Amino acid sequence: MTKLVIYGAAGRMGRRLVSLAIADPNLQLLGAVEHADYDQMGLDVGLLVGLDAVGAVISSQIDPQADVAIDFSTPAATRQALAQCVEKSVALVIGTTGLDDADQQRIDEAAKTVPILQAPNMSLGVNLLFALAAKAAATLGADYDIEIIESHHRFKQDAPSGTALGIAEAICRATDRDMDTALVHGRSGTDAKREPGQIGMHALRMGDVVGEHTTLFAAMGERLELKHVATDRDIFVRGALKAAQWLSGKSPGRYHMADVLDLES
């Protein structure tokens, strides 16, 4: 049984992680970590999510008996999680977005001591999409134009989504493109003709869309579309819990959802 701690438990994703972890017979939830001035410190995490008490409470420090922690929080909180996990030798799954280059360097350094799995999207289907898009781009070649369209709810602040960028990164790695020069974000004006090698990126914000990502490959006479539609945010939670169980007991290093799905072999 994997012993688990959750960072950012009071957030929307954190609460669902707590609920589904409690329900998983293969997981033992030891507790949750929140910032030091959180007003419900010491509360049983079961009560936090409207369930019965489970004997695991909210704290500002990770339980050293944990095998693995899951972090869906903020960049500042992720830095704290990294430091605590290194200090206590606990594996870490990172789902936090908005991390900068300095944060990635911190993760690189921490991964020398503990196993770390980081992904912009924890959905198993999305991570398979990354691999399929890369394979399609490499197989079809330069004659096929590539466009990526992502849709999310009206309240999402950043664009393009981390998942859309993950698709683009997978394609660029597979085809030796430079992300900085290949991506074109939308098109407008009188000189918007497609240039060879470009990857078009388009973001839609509307209603209550959970998340849709479509990658199109088009040549003269045919078009291939790879599409993922999320209808329930719990897919990200289930993916993170699967990743945590997979990561437990691994050697120090940086891992990805592709490793969990065995897509590299």
LODO-600735 format. One record per residue: residue in three letters; residue number from 0; x, y, z of N, C-alpha, C in turn. Coordinates in Angstrom, 1 decimal. Example, Ala and Ser with C-alpha at 12.3 -4.5 7.8 and 13.67 -1.06 7.14 Angstrom:
2
("ALA" 0 (13.2 -5.7 7.8) (12.3 -4.5 7.8) (13.2 -3.3 7.8))
("SER" 1 (12.8 -2.2 7.1) (13.7 -1.1 7.1) (12.9 0.0 7.9))
REM end
This chain:
265
("MET" 0 (0.8 -1.2 0.0) (0.0 0.0 0.0) (0.9 1.2 0.0))
("THR" 1 (0.6 2.2 -0.9) (1.3 3.4 -1.0) (0.9 4.5 0.0))
("LYS" 2 (1.8 5.0 0.8) (1.5 6.0 1.8) (1.7 7.4 1.2))
("LEU" 3 (0.6 8.2 1.3) (0.5 9.4 0.4) (0.2 10.6 1.3))
("VAL" 4 (0.8 11.7 0.9) (0.5 13.1 1.4) (0.2 14.0 0.2))
("ILE" 5 (-0.8 14.9 0.5) (-1.2 15.8 -0.6) (-0.9 17.2 -0.2))
("TYR" 6 (-0.2 17.9 -1.1) (0.0 19.4 -1.0) (-1.1 20.1 -1.6))
("GLY" 7 (-1.5 21.3 -1.0) (-2.6 22.1 -1.6) (-3.9 21.4 -1.5))
("ALA" 8 (-4.2 20.7 -0.4) (-5.4 20.0 -0.2) (-6.6 20.8 -0.2))
("ALA" 9 (-6.5 22.1 0.2) (-7.7 22.9 0.3) (-8.2 23.5 -1.0))
("GLY" 10 (-7.4 23.3 -2.0) (-7.8 23.8 -3.4) (-8.7 22.8 -4.0))
("ARG" 11 (-9.3 23.2 -5.2) (-10.2 22.4 -5.9) (-9.7 21.1 -6.3))
("MET" 12 (-8.5 21.0 -6.9) (-7.9 19.8 -7.2) (-7.5 19.0 -6.0))
("GLY" 13 (-7.0 19.7 -5.0) (-6.5 19.1 -3.7) (-7.7 18.3 -3.0))
("ARG" 14 (-8.8 18.9 -3.0) (-10.0 18.3 -2.3) (-10.4 17.0 -3.1))
("ARG" 15 (-10.3 17.0 -4.4) (-10.7 15.8 -5.2) (-9.6 14.7 -5.0))
("LEU" 16 (-8.4 15.2 -4.9) (-7.3 14.2 -4.6) (-7.5 13.5 -3.2))
("VAL" 17 (-7.9 14.3 -2.2) (-8.2 13.8 -0.9) (-9.3 12.8 -1.0))
("SER" 18 (-10.4 13.2 -1.6) (-11.6 12.3 -1.7) (-11.3 11.0 -2.4))
("LEU" 19 (-10.7 11.0 -3.6) (-10.4 9.8 -4.3) (-9.3 9.0 -3.7))
("ALA" 20 (-8.4 9.6 -3.0) (-7.3 8.9 -2.3) (-7.9 8.1 -1.2))
("ILE" 21 (-8.9 8.7 -0.4) (-9.5 8.0 0.7) (-10.3 6.8 0.2))
("ALA" 22 (-10.8 6.9 -1.0) (-11.6 5.8 -1.6) (-10.8 4.7 -2.2))
("ASP" 23 (-9.5 4.9 -2.4) (-8.7 4.0 -3.1) (-8.1 3.0 -2.1))
("PRO" 24 (-8.4 1.7 -2.2) (-7.9 0.7 -1.3) (-6.4 0.5 -1.3))
("ASN" 25 (-5.7 1.0 -2.4) (-4.3 0.8 -2.6) (-3.5 2.0 -2.0))
("LEU" 26 (-4.2 3.0 -1.5) (-3.5 4.1 -0.9) (-3.9 4.3 0.5))
("GLN" 27 (-2.9 4.8 1.3) (-3.1 5.2 2.7) (-2.8 6.7 2.8))
("LEU" 28 (-3.8 7.5 3.0) (-3.6 8.9 3.1) (-3.1 9.3 4.5))
("LEU" 29 (-1.8 9.8 4.6) (-1.3 10.1 5.9) (-1.6 11.5 6.3))
("GLY" 30 (-1.9 12.4 5.4) (-2.2 13.8 5.8) (-2.1 14.7 4.6))
("ALA" 31 (-2.2 16.0 4.8) (-2.1 17.0 3.8) (-1.3 18.2 4.3))
("VAL" 32 (-0.7 18.9 3.4) (0.1 20.1 3.7) (-0.5 21.3 3.1))
("GLU" 33 (-0.6 22.3 4.0) (-1.0 23.7 3.6) (-0.1 24.7 4.1))
("HIS" 34 (-0.2 26.0 3.6) (0.7 27.0 4.1) (0.5 27.3 5.6))
("ALA" 35 (1.5 27.8 6.3) (1.5 27.8 7.7) (0.4 28.6 8.3))
("ASP" 36 (-0.2 29.6 7.6) (-1.2 30.5 8.2) (-2.6 30.0 7.7))
("TYR" 37 (-2.7 28.8 7.2) (-4.0 28.3 6.8) (-4.9 28.2 8.1))
("ASP" 38 (-6.2 28.6 8.0) (-7.0 28.8 9.1) (-7.6 27.5 9.7))
("GLN" 39 (-7.5 26.4 8.9) (-8.0 25.1 9.4) (-6.9 24.1 9.7))
("MET" 40 (-5.8 24.6 10.1) (-4.6 23.7 10.4) (-5.0 22.7 11.5))
("GLY" 41 (-4.7 21.4 11.3) (-5.0 20.4 12.3) (-6.4 19.7 12.0))
("LEU" 42 (-7.1 20.2 11.0) (-8.4 19.6 10.7) (-8.2 18.2 10.0))
("ASP" 43 (-9.0 17.3 10.3) (-8.9 16.0 9.7) (-9.3 16.2 8.2))
("VAL" 44 (-8.5 15.6 7.3) (-8.7 15.8 5.8) (-10.1 15.2 5.4))
("GLY" 45 (-10.5 14.2 6.1) (-11.8 13.6 5.7) (-12.9 14.6 5.9))
("LEU" 46 (-12.9 15.4 7.1) (-13.9 16.4 7.3) (-13.7 17.5 6.3))
("LEU" 47 (-12.5 17.8 5.9) (-12.3 18.9 4.9) (-13.1 18.7 3.7))
("VAL" 48 (-13.3 17.4 3.2) (-14.0 17.1 2.0) (-15.4 16.6 2.2))
("GLY" 49 (-15.9 16.7 3.4) (-17.3 16.3 3.7) (-17.5 14.8 4.0))
("LEU" 50 (-16.4 14.1 4.3) (-16.5 12.7 4.7) (-16.2 12.5 6.2))
("ASP" 51 (-16.3 11.3 6.6) (-15.9 11.0 8.0) (-14.4 11.2 8.2))
("ALA" 52 (-14.1 11.4 9.5) (-12.7 11.6 9.8) (-11.9 10.3 9.5))
("VAL" 53 (-10.7 10.5 9.0) (-9.9 9.3 8.6) (-8.5 9.2 9.4))
("GLY" 54 (-8.3 10.2 10.3) (-7.1 10.1 11.2) (-5.9 10.7 10.5))
("ALA" 55 (-6.1 11.5 9.5) (-5.0 12.2 8.8) (-5.4 13.7 8.8))
("VAL" 56 (-4.5 14.5 9.2) (-4.8 16.0 9.4) (-4.0 16.9 8.5))
("ILE" 57 (-4.4 18.1 8.4) (-3.7 19.1 7.7) (-2.6 19.7 8.5))
("SER" 58 (-1.4 19.8 8.0) (-0.2 20.3 8.7) (0.6 21.2 7.7))
("SER" 59 (1.6 21.8 8.3) (2.5 22.6 7.5) (3.7 21.9 7.1))
("GLN" 60 (3.9 20.6 7.5) (5.0 19.8 7.3) (4.6 18.4 6.8))
("ILE" 61 (5.4 17.8 5.9) (5.1 16.5 5.4) (5.4 15.5 6.4))
("ASP" 62 (4.6 14.4 6.4) (4.8 13.3 7.3) (6.0 12.5 6.7))
("PRO" 63 (7.1 12.3 7.5) (8.3 11.6 7.0) (8.1 10.1 6.7))
("GLN" 64 (6.9 9.6 7.1) (6.6 8.2 6.8) (6.0 8.0 5.4))
("ALA" 65 (5.7 9.1 4.7) (5.1 9.0 3.4) (6.1 8.4 2.4))
("ASP" 66 (5.5 7.7 1.5) (6.2 7.2 0.3) (6.3 8.2 -0.8))
("VAL" 67 (5.2 8.9 -1.0) (5.1 9.9 -2.1) (4.1 11.0 -1.7))
("ALA" 68 (4.4 12.2 -2.3) (3.5 13.3 -2.1) (3.0 13.7 -3.5))
("ILE" 69 (1.8 14.3 -3.5) (1.3 14.9 -4.8) (1.1 16.4 -4.5))
("ASP" 70 (1.6 17.2 -5.5) (1.5 18.7 -5.3) (0.7 19.3 -6.5))
("PHE" 71 (-0.5 19.8 -6.1) (-1.3 20.6 -7.0) (-1.5 21.9 -6.2))
("SER" 72 (-0.6 22.8 -6.3) (-0.7 24.0 -5.5) (-0.4 25.3 -6.3))
("THR" 73 (0.6 26.0 -5.8) (1.1 27.2 -6.5) (2.6 27.1 -6.6))
("PRO" 74 (3.3 27.8 -7.5) (4.7 27.8 -7.7) (5.4 28.0 -6.3))
("ALA" 75 (5.0 28.9 -5.5) (5.7 29.1 -4.2) (5.5 27.9 -3.3))
("ALA" 76 (4.3 27.3 -3.3) (4.1 26.1 -2.5) (4.9 24.9 -3.0))
("THR" 77 (5.0 24.8 -4.3) (5.8 23.7 -4.9) (7.3 23.8 -4.5))
("ARG" 78 (7.8 25.0 -4.4) (9.2 25.2 -3.9) (9.3 24.6 -2.5))
("GLN" 79 (8.3 24.9 -1.6) (8.3 24.4 -0.3) (8.2 22.8 -0.3))
("ALA" 80 (7.3 22.3 -1.2) (7.2 20.9 -1.3) (8.5 20.2 -1.7))
("LEU" 81 (9.2 20.8 -2.7) (10.5 20.3 -3.1) (11.5 20.2 -1.9))
("ALA" 82 (11.5 21.3 -1.2) (12.5 21.3 -0.1) (12.1 20.2 1.0))
("GLN" 83 (10.9 20.1 1.3) (10.4 19.2 2.3) (10.6 17.7 1.9))
("CYS" 84 (10.3 17.5 0.6) (10.5 16.1 0.1) (11.9 15.7 0.0))
("VAL" 85 (12.8 16.6 -0.3) (14.2 16.3 -0.3) (14.7 16.0 1.1))
("GLU" 86 (14.3 16.9 2.0) (14.7 16.7 3.4) (14.2 15.4 4.0))
("LYS" 87 (13.0 14.9 3.7) (12.4 13.7 4.3) (12.5 12.5 3.3))
("SER" 88 (13.2 12.7 2.2) (13.4 11.6 1.2) (12.0 11.0 0.8))
("VAL" 89 (11.1 11.8 0.3) (9.8 11.4 -0.1) (9.7 11.7 -1.6))
("ALA" 90 (9.2 10.8 -2.4) (9.0 11.0 -3.8) (7.9 12.1 -4.0))
("LEU" 91 (7.9 12.7 -5.2) (7.0 13.8 -5.4) (6.4 13.8 -6.8))
("VAL" 92 (5.1 13.9 -6.9) (4.4 14.1 -8.2) (4.0 15.6 -8.3))
("ILE" 93 (4.4 16.3 -9.3) (4.1 17.7 -9.5) (3.1 17.9 -10.6))
("GLY" 94 (1.9 18.5 -10.2) (0.9 18.9 -11.2) (0.7 20.4 -11.3))
("THR" 95 (1.5 21.1 -10.5) (1.4 22.6 -10.5) (1.8 23.1 -11.8))
("THR" 96 (1.1 24.1 -12.3) (1.5 24.8 -13.5) (2.0 26.2 -13.2))
("GLY" 97 (2.6 26.9 -14.2) (3.1 28.2 -14.0) (4.5 28.3 -13.5))
("LEU" 98 (5.2 27.1 -13.4) (6.6 27.1 -12.9) (7.5 27.7 -14.0))
("ASP" 99 (8.5 28.5 -13.5) (9.4 29.2 -14.4) (10.7 28.4 -14.6))
("ASP" 100 (11.7 28.9 -15.3) (12.9 28.2 -15.6) (13.7 27.9 -14.3))
("ALA" 101 (13.7 28.9 -13.4) (14.4 28.7 -12.1) (13.7 27.5 -11.3))
("ASP" 102 (12.4 27.4 -11.4) (11.7 26.3 -10.7) (12.1 25.0 -11.3))
("GLN" 103 (12.2 24.9 -12.7) (12.7 23.7 -13.3) (14.1 23.3 -12.9))
("GLN" 104 (14.9 24.3 -12.7) (16.3 24.0 -12.2) (16.2 23.4 -10.8))
("ARG" 105 (15.3 23.9 -10.0) (15.2 23.4 -8.6) (14.7 22.0 -8.7))
("ILE" 106 (13.8 21.7 -9.6) (13.3 20.3 -9.7) (14.4 19.4 -10.2))
("ASP" 107 (15.2 19.9 -11.2) (16.4 19.1 -11.6) (17.3 18.7 -10.5))
("GLU" 108 (17.5 19.7 -9.6) (18.5 19.5 -8.5) (17.8 18.5 -7.5))
("ALA" 109 (16.5 18.7 -7.2) (15.9 17.8 -6.2) (15.8 16.4 -6.7))
("ALA" 110 (15.7 16.2 -8.0) (15.6 14.9 -8.6) (16.9 14.1 -8.5))
("LYS" 111 (18.0 14.7 -8.1) (19.2 14.0 -7.8) (19.1 13.2 -6.5))
("THR" 112 (18.1 13.6 -5.7) (18.0 13.1 -4.4) (16.7 12.2 -4.2))
("VAL" 113 (15.6 12.6 -4.9) (14.4 11.9 -4.8) (13.7 11.7 -6.1))
("PRO" 114 (12.9 10.7 -6.4) (12.2 10.6 -7.7) (11.1 11.6 -7.8))
("ILE" 115 (11.0 12.3 -8.9) (10.0 13.3 -9.2) (9.4 13.1 -10.5))
("LEU" 116 (8.1 13.1 -10.5) (7.3 13.0 -11.8) (6.6 14.3 -12.0))
("GLN" 117 (6.8 15.0 -13.1) (6.1 16.3 -13.4) (5.4 16.2 -14.7))
("ALA" 118 (4.2 16.7 -14.8) (3.4 16.6 -16.0) (2.5 17.9 -16.1))
("PRO" 119 (2.4 18.5 -17.3) (1.5 19.6 -17.4) (0.0 19.2 -17.4))
("ASN" 120 (-0.2 17.9 -17.6) (-1.6 17.3 -17.6) (-1.5 15.9 -17.1))
("MET" 121 (-2.2 15.5 -16.1) (-2.1 14.2 -15.6) (-3.1 13.2 -16.2))
("SER" 122 (-3.9 13.6 -17.1) (-4.8 12.7 -17.8) (-4.0 11.6 -18.6))
("LEU" 123 (-4.4 10.4 -18.4) (-3.8 9.3 -19.2) (-4.0 9.5 -20.7))
("GLY" 124 (-5.3 9.9 -21.1) (-5.6 10.1 -22.5) (-4.8 11.2 -23.1))
("VAL" 125 (-4.6 12.3 -22.4) (-3.8 13.4 -22.9) (-2.4 13.0 -23.1))
("ASN" 126 (-1.8 12.3 -22.2) (-0.4 11.9 -22.3) (-0.2 10.9 -23.4))
("LEU" 127 (-1.2 10.1 -23.7) (-1.2 9.2 -24.9) (-1.2 10.1 -26.2))
("LEU" 128 (-2.0 11.2 -26.1) (-2.1 12.1 -27.2) (-0.8 12.7 -27.5))
("PHE" 129 (0.0 13.1 -26.5) (1.3 13.6 -26.7) (2.1 12.7 -27.6))
("ALA" 130 (2.1 11.4 -27.3) (2.9 10.4 -28.0) (2.3 10.2 -29.4))
("LEU" 131 (1.0 10.2 -29.6) (0.4 10.0 -30.9) (0.7 11.2 -31.8))
("ALA" 132 (0.6 12.4 -31.2) (0.9 13.6 -32.1) (2.3 13.6 -32.5))
("ALA" 133 (3.2 13.2 -31.6) (4.7 13.2 -32.0) (4.9 12.2 -33.1))
("LYS" 134 (4.3 11.0 -33.0) (4.4 9.9 -34.0) (3.9 10.3 -35.3))
("ALA" 135 (2.7 11.0 -35.3) (2.1 11.4 -36.5) (2.9 12.5 -37.2))
("ALA" 136 (3.4 13.4 -36.5) (4.2 14.5 -37.1) (5.5 13.9 -37.7))
("ALA" 137 (6.2 13.0 -37.0) (7.4 12.4 -37.5) (7.1 11.5 -38.7))
("THR" 138 (6.0 10.8 -38.7) (5.7 9.9 -39.8) (5.2 10.6 -41.1))
("LEU" 139 (4.3 11.6 -40.9) (3.8 12.3 -42.1) (4.7 13.2 -42.7))
("GLY" 140 (5.6 13.9 -42.0) (6.7 14.7 -42.5) (6.2 16.1 -42.8))
("ALA" 141 (7.1 16.8 -43.5) (7.0 18.3 -43.7) (5.9 18.7 -44.6))
("ASP" 142 (5.3 17.8 -45.4) (4.3 18.1 -46.4) (2.9 18.4 -45.6))
("TYR" 143 (2.8 18.0 -44.4) (1.6 18.1 -43.6) (1.6 19.4 -42.7))
("ASP" 144 (0.7 20.2 -42.9) (0.5 21.4 -42.0) (0.0 21.0 -40.7))
("ILE" 145 (0.4 21.6 -39.6) (0.0 21.3 -38.3) (-0.7 22.5 -37.6))
("GLU" 146 (-1.8 22.2 -37.0) (-2.6 23.2 -36.3) (-3.0 22.6 -35.0))
("ILE" 147 (-3.0 23.4 -33.9) (-3.4 22.9 -32.6) (-4.5 23.9 -32.1))
("ILE" 148 (-5.7 23.3 -31.7) (-6.8 24.1 -31.2) (-7.1 23.6 -29.8))
("GLU" 149 (-7.2 24.5 -28.8) (-7.6 24.2 -27.5) (-8.7 25.0 -27.0))
("SER" 150 (-9.6 24.4 -26.3) (-10.8 25.1 -25.8) (-10.9 24.8 -24.3))
("HIS" 151 (-11.2 25.9 -23.5) (-11.4 25.8 -22.1) (-12.5 26.8 -21.6))
("HIS" 152 (-12.9 26.7 -20.4) (-14.0 27.5 -19.8) (-13.6 29.0 -19.8))
("ARG" 153 (-14.6 29.8 -19.7) (-14.4 31.3 -19.8) (-13.6 31.9 -18.7))
("PHE" 154 (-13.3 31.1 -17.6) (-12.6 31.7 -16.5) (-11.1 31.4 -16.6))
("LYS" 155 (-10.7 30.5 -17.5) (-9.2 30.2 -17.5) (-8.4 31.4 -17.9))
("GLN" 156 (-7.4 31.7 -17.2) (-6.6 32.9 -17.4) (-5.5 32.8 -18.4))
("ASP" 157 (-4.8 31.7 -18.4) (-3.6 31.6 -19.3) (-4.0 31.0 -20.6))
("ALA" 158 (-3.3 31.4 -21.6) (-3.4 30.8 -23.0) (-2.1 30.9 -23.7))
("PRO" 159 (-1.7 29.9 -24.5) (-2.4 28.7 -24.7) (-2.3 27.8 -23.4))
("SER" 160 (-3.1 26.8 -23.3) (-3.0 25.9 -22.2) (-1.7 25.1 -22.1))
("GLY" 161 (-1.3 24.7 -20.9) (-0.1 23.9 -20.8) (-0.2 22.6 -21.6))
("THR" 162 (-1.4 22.1 -21.7) (-1.5 20.8 -22.5) (-1.2 21.1 -24.0))
("ALA" 163 (-1.8 22.2 -24.5) (-1.5 22.5 -25.9) (0.0 22.8 -26.2))
("LEU" 164 (0.6 23.4 -25.2) (2.1 23.6 -25.3) (2.8 22.3 -25.2))
("GLY" 165 (2.3 21.4 -24.4) (2.9 20.0 -24.3) (2.8 19.3 -25.6))
("ILE" 166 (1.6 19.4 -26.3) (1.5 18.8 -27.7) (2.5 19.4 -28.6))
("ALA" 167 (2.6 20.7 -28.6) (3.6 21.4 -29.5) (5.0 20.9 -29.2))
("GLU" 168 (5.3 20.9 -27.9) (6.7 20.4 -27.6) (7.0 19.0 -28.0))
("ALA" 169 (6.0 18.1 -27.9) (6.2 16.7 -28.3) (6.4 16.7 -29.9))
("ILE" 170 (5.7 17.5 -30.6) (5.8 17.5 -32.0) (7.2 18.1 -32.4))
("CYS" 171 (7.6 19.2 -31.7) (8.9 19.8 -32.1) (10.0 18.9 -31.8))
("ARG" 172 (9.9 18.1 -30.7) (11.0 17.2 -30.4) (11.1 16.1 -31.5))
("ALA" 173 (9.9 15.7 -31.9) (9.9 14.6 -32.9) (10.3 15.0 -34.3))
("THR" 174 (10.3 16.3 -34.6) (10.5 16.8 -35.9) (11.7 17.8 -36.0))
("ASP" 175 (12.4 17.9 -34.9) (13.6 18.8 -34.8) (13.2 20.3 -35.1))
("ARG" 176 (12.0 20.7 -34.7) (11.6 22.1 -34.8) (12.1 22.9 -33.6))
("ASP" 177 (12.2 24.2 -33.7) (12.5 25.1 -32.6) (11.1 25.7 -32.2))
("MET" 178 (10.7 25.4 -31.0) (9.4 25.9 -30.5) (9.3 27.4 -30.6))
("ASP" 179 (10.4 28.1 -30.3) (10.3 29.6 -30.3) (10.0 30.2 -31.7))
("THR" 180 (10.4 29.5 -32.7) (10.2 30.0 -34.1) (9.1 29.3 -34.8))
("ALA" 181 (8.7 28.1 -34.4) (7.7 27.3 -35.1) (6.3 27.7 -34.8))
("LEU" 182 (6.0 28.1 -33.5) (4.7 28.4 -33.1) (4.2 29.7 -33.6))
("VAL" 183 (3.0 29.7 -34.1) (2.3 31.0 -34.5) (1.0 31.0 -33.7))
("HIS" 184 (0.8 32.0 -32.9) (-0.4 32.1 -32.1) (-1.5 32.9 -32.7))
("GLY" 185 (-2.4 32.2 -33.4) (-3.5 32.9 -34.1) (-3.0 33.5 -35.4))
("ARG" 186 (-3.9 34.0 -36.2) (-3.5 34.7 -37.4) (-4.5 35.8 -37.7))
("SER" 187 (-3.9 36.9 -38.2) (-4.7 38.1 -38.5) (-4.0 38.9 -39.5))
("GLY" 188 (-4.6 39.9 -40.1) (-4.0 40.8 -41.0) (-4.0 40.4 -42.5))
("THR" 189 (-3.4 41.1 -43.3) (-3.4 40.9 -44.8) (-2.3 40.0 -45.2))
("ASP" 190 (-1.4 39.7 -44.4) (-0.2 38.8 -44.8) (-0.1 37.7 -43.8))
("ALA" 191 (-1.1 36.8 -43.7) (-1.2 35.7 -42.7) (-1.0 34.4 -43.4))
("LYS" 192 (-0.4 34.4 -44.5) (-0.1 33.1 -45.2) (0.7 32.2 -44.4))
("ARG" 193 (0.4 30.9 -44.4) (1.2 29.9 -43.7) (2.6 29.8 -44.3))
("GLU" 194 (3.6 29.7 -43.4) (5.0 29.5 -43.8) (5.3 28.0 -43.5))
("PRO" 195 (6.2 27.4 -44.3) (6.6 26.0 -44.1) (7.1 25.8 -42.7))
("GLY" 196 (6.7 24.7 -42.1) (7.2 24.4 -40.7) (6.5 25.0 -39.6))
("GLN" 197 (5.6 25.9 -39.8) (4.8 26.5 -38.8) (3.9 25.5 -38.1))
("ILE" 198 (3.7 25.8 -36.8) (2.6 25.1 -36.0) (1.6 26.2 -35.5))
("GLY" 199 (0.4 26.2 -36.0) (-0.6 27.1 -35.6) (-1.1 26.8 -34.2))
("MET" 200 (-1.3 27.8 -33.4) (-1.8 27.6 -32.0) (-3.0 28.5 -31.8))
("HIS" 201 (-4.1 27.9 -31.4) (-5.4 28.7 -31.3) (-6.1 28.3 -30.0))
("ALA" 202 (-6.5 29.4 -29.2) (-7.1 29.2 -27.9) (-8.5 29.7 -27.9))
("LEU" 203 (-9.5 28.9 -27.5) (-10.9 29.3 -27.4) (-11.2 29.3 -25.9))
("ARG" 204 (-12.0 30.3 -25.5) (-12.5 30.4 -24.1) (-14.0 30.6 -24.1))
("MET" 205 (-14.7 29.6 -23.6) (-16.2 29.7 -23.7) (-16.9 28.8 -22.7))
("GLY" 206 (-17.9 29.4 -22.1) (-18.8 28.6 -21.2) (-18.1 27.8 -20.2))
("ASP" 207 (-18.5 26.6 -20.0) (-18.0 25.7 -18.9) (-17.1 24.6 -19.5))
("VAL" 208 (-16.5 24.7 -20.6) (-15.7 23.7 -21.2) (-14.6 23.2 -20.3))
("VAL" 209 (-14.5 21.9 -20.0) (-13.5 21.4 -19.1) (-12.1 21.4 -19.8))
("GLY" 210 (-12.1 21.0 -21.0) (-10.9 21.0 -21.8) (-11.0 20.2 -23.1))
("GLU" 211 (-10.7 20.7 -24.2) (-10.7 20.0 -25.5) (-9.4 20.4 -26.2))
("HIS" 212 (-8.7 19.4 -26.8) (-7.5 19.7 -27.5) (-7.5 18.9 -28.8))
("THR" 213 (-7.4 19.6 -29.9) (-7.4 18.9 -31.2) (-6.1 19.3 -32.0))
("THR" 214 (-5.4 18.3 -32.5) (-4.2 18.5 -33.3) (-4.6 18.0 -34.7))
("LEU" 215 (-4.4 18.9 -35.7) (-4.7 18.6 -37.1) (-3.5 18.5 -37.9))
("PHE" 216 (-3.4 17.5 -38.8) (-2.4 17.4 -39.8) (-3.0 17.3 -41.1))
("ALA" 217 (-2.7 18.3 -42.0) (-3.4 18.4 -43.3) (-2.4 18.6 -44.4))
("ALA" 218 (-2.7 17.8 -45.5) (-2.0 18.0 -46.7) (-3.0 18.2 -47.8))
("MET" 219 (-2.6 18.3 -49.1) (-3.5 18.5 -50.2) (-4.3 17.2 -50.3))
("GLY" 220 (-5.6 17.2 -50.0) (-6.4 16.0 -50.3) (-6.8 15.2 -49.1))
("GLU" 221 (-6.2 15.5 -47.9) (-6.6 14.7 -46.7) (-6.2 15.5 -45.4))
("ARG" 222 (-6.9 15.1 -44.4) (-6.6 15.7 -43.0) (-6.8 14.6 -42.0))
("LEU" 223 (-5.8 14.6 -41.0) (-5.9 13.7 -39.9) (-6.1 14.6 -38.6))
("GLU" 224 (-7.1 14.2 -37.8) (-7.4 14.9 -36.6) (-7.2 14.0 -35.4))
("LEU" 225 (-6.4 14.4 -34.4) (-6.3 13.7 -33.1) (-6.9 14.6 -32.0))
("LYS" 226 (-7.9 14.1 -31.3) (-8.7 15.0 -30.4) (-8.9 14.3 -29.1))
("HIS" 227 (-8.7 15.1 -28.0) (-9.0 14.6 -26.6) (-10.0 15.6 -26.0))
("VAL" 228 (-11.1 15.0 -25.4) (-12.1 15.8 -24.8) (-12.2 15.4 -23.3))
("ALA" 229 (-12.1 16.3 -22.4) (-12.2 16.1 -21.0) (-13.6 16.5 -20.6))
("THR" 230 (-14.4 15.6 -19.9) (-15.7 15.9 -19.5) (-15.8 16.0 -18.0))
("ASP" 231 (-14.8 15.6 -17.3) (-14.8 15.5 -15.8) (-13.3 15.8 -15.3))
("ARG" 232 (-13.2 16.7 -14.4) (-11.8 17.0 -14.0) (-11.2 15.9 -13.1))
("ASP" 233 (-12.0 14.9 -12.7) (-11.4 13.8 -12.0) (-10.5 13.0 -12.8))
("ILE" 234 (-10.4 13.1 -14.1) (-9.5 12.4 -14.9) (-8.0 12.8 -14.5))
("PHE" 235 (-7.9 14.1 -14.2) (-6.5 14.6 -13.8) (-6.2 14.0 -12.4))
("VAL" 236 (-7.2 13.9 -11.5) (-6.9 13.3 -10.2) (-6.6 11.9 -10.3))
("ARG" 237 (-7.3 11.1 -11.1) (-7.0 9.7 -11.2) (-5.7 9.4 -11.8))
("GLY" 238 (-5.3 10.3 -12.8) (-4.0 10.1 -13.4) (-2.9 10.4 -12.4))
("ALA" 239 (-3.1 11.4 -11.5) (-2.1 11.8 -10.5) (-1.9 10.7 -9.5))
("LEU" 240 (-3.0 10.1 -9.1) (-3.0 9.0 -8.1) (-2.3 7.8 -8.7))
("LYS" 241 (-2.6 7.5 -10.0) (-1.9 6.4 -10.6) (-0.4 6.6 -10.7))
("ALA" 242 (0.0 7.9 -11.0) (1.4 8.3 -11.1) (2.1 8.1 -9.8))
("ALA" 243 (1.4 8.5 -8.7) (2.0 8.4 -7.3) (2.3 7.0 -7.0))
("GLN" 244 (1.3 6.1 -7.3) (1.6 4.7 -7.0) (2.7 4.1 -7.8))
("TRP" 245 (2.8 4.6 -9.1) (3.9 4.1 -9.9) (5.3 4.6 -9.5))
("LEU" 246 (5.3 5.9 -9.0) (6.5 6.5 -8.6) (7.1 6.0 -7.3))
("SER" 247 (6.2 5.5 -6.4) (6.7 5.0 -5.1) (7.7 3.9 -5.3))
("GLY" 248 (8.9 4.1 -4.6) (9.9 3.1 -4.6) (10.9 3.3 -5.8))
("LYS" 249 (10.7 4.2 -6.7) (11.6 4.4 -7.8) (12.9 5.1 -7.4))
("SER" 250 (13.9 5.0 -8.2) (15.2 5.6 -7.9) (15.1 7.1 -8.2))
("PRO" 251 (16.0 7.9 -7.5) (16.0 9.3 -7.8) (16.1 9.6 -9.3))
("GLY" 252 (15.4 10.7 -9.8) (15.5 11.1 -11.2) (14.2 11.8 -11.6))
("ARG" 253 (14.1 12.3 -12.8) (12.9 12.9 -13.3) (12.2 12.0 -14.2))
("TYR" 254 (10.9 11.8 -13.9) (10.0 10.9 -14.7) (8.8 11.7 -15.3))
("HIS" 255 (8.2 11.0 -16.2) (7.1 11.6 -16.9) (5.9 10.6 -17.0))
("MET" 256 (4.7 11.1 -17.4) (3.6 10.3 -17.5) (3.8 9.2 -18.6))
("ALA" 257 (4.6 9.6 -19.6) (5.0 8.6 -20.6) (5.6 7.3 -20.0))
("ASP" 258 (6.4 7.5 -18.9) (7.0 6.4 -18.2) (5.9 5.6 -17.5))
("VAL" 259 (4.9 6.2 -16.9) (3.8 5.5 -16.3) (3.1 4.6 -17.3))
("LEU" 260 (2.9 5.2 -18.5) (2.2 4.5 -19.5) (3.0 3.6 -20.4))
("ASP" 261 (4.3 3.6 -20.1) (5.3 2.8 -20.8) (5.3 3.1 -22.3))
("LEU" 262 (5.3 4.4 -22.6) (5.2 4.8 -24.0) (6.6 5.0 -24.6))
("GLU" 263 (7.7 4.9 -23.9) (9.0 5.1 -24.4) (9.6 3.8 -24.9))
("SER" 264 (9.0 2.7 -24.5) (9.6 1.4 -24.9) (9.2 1.0 -26.3))
REM end
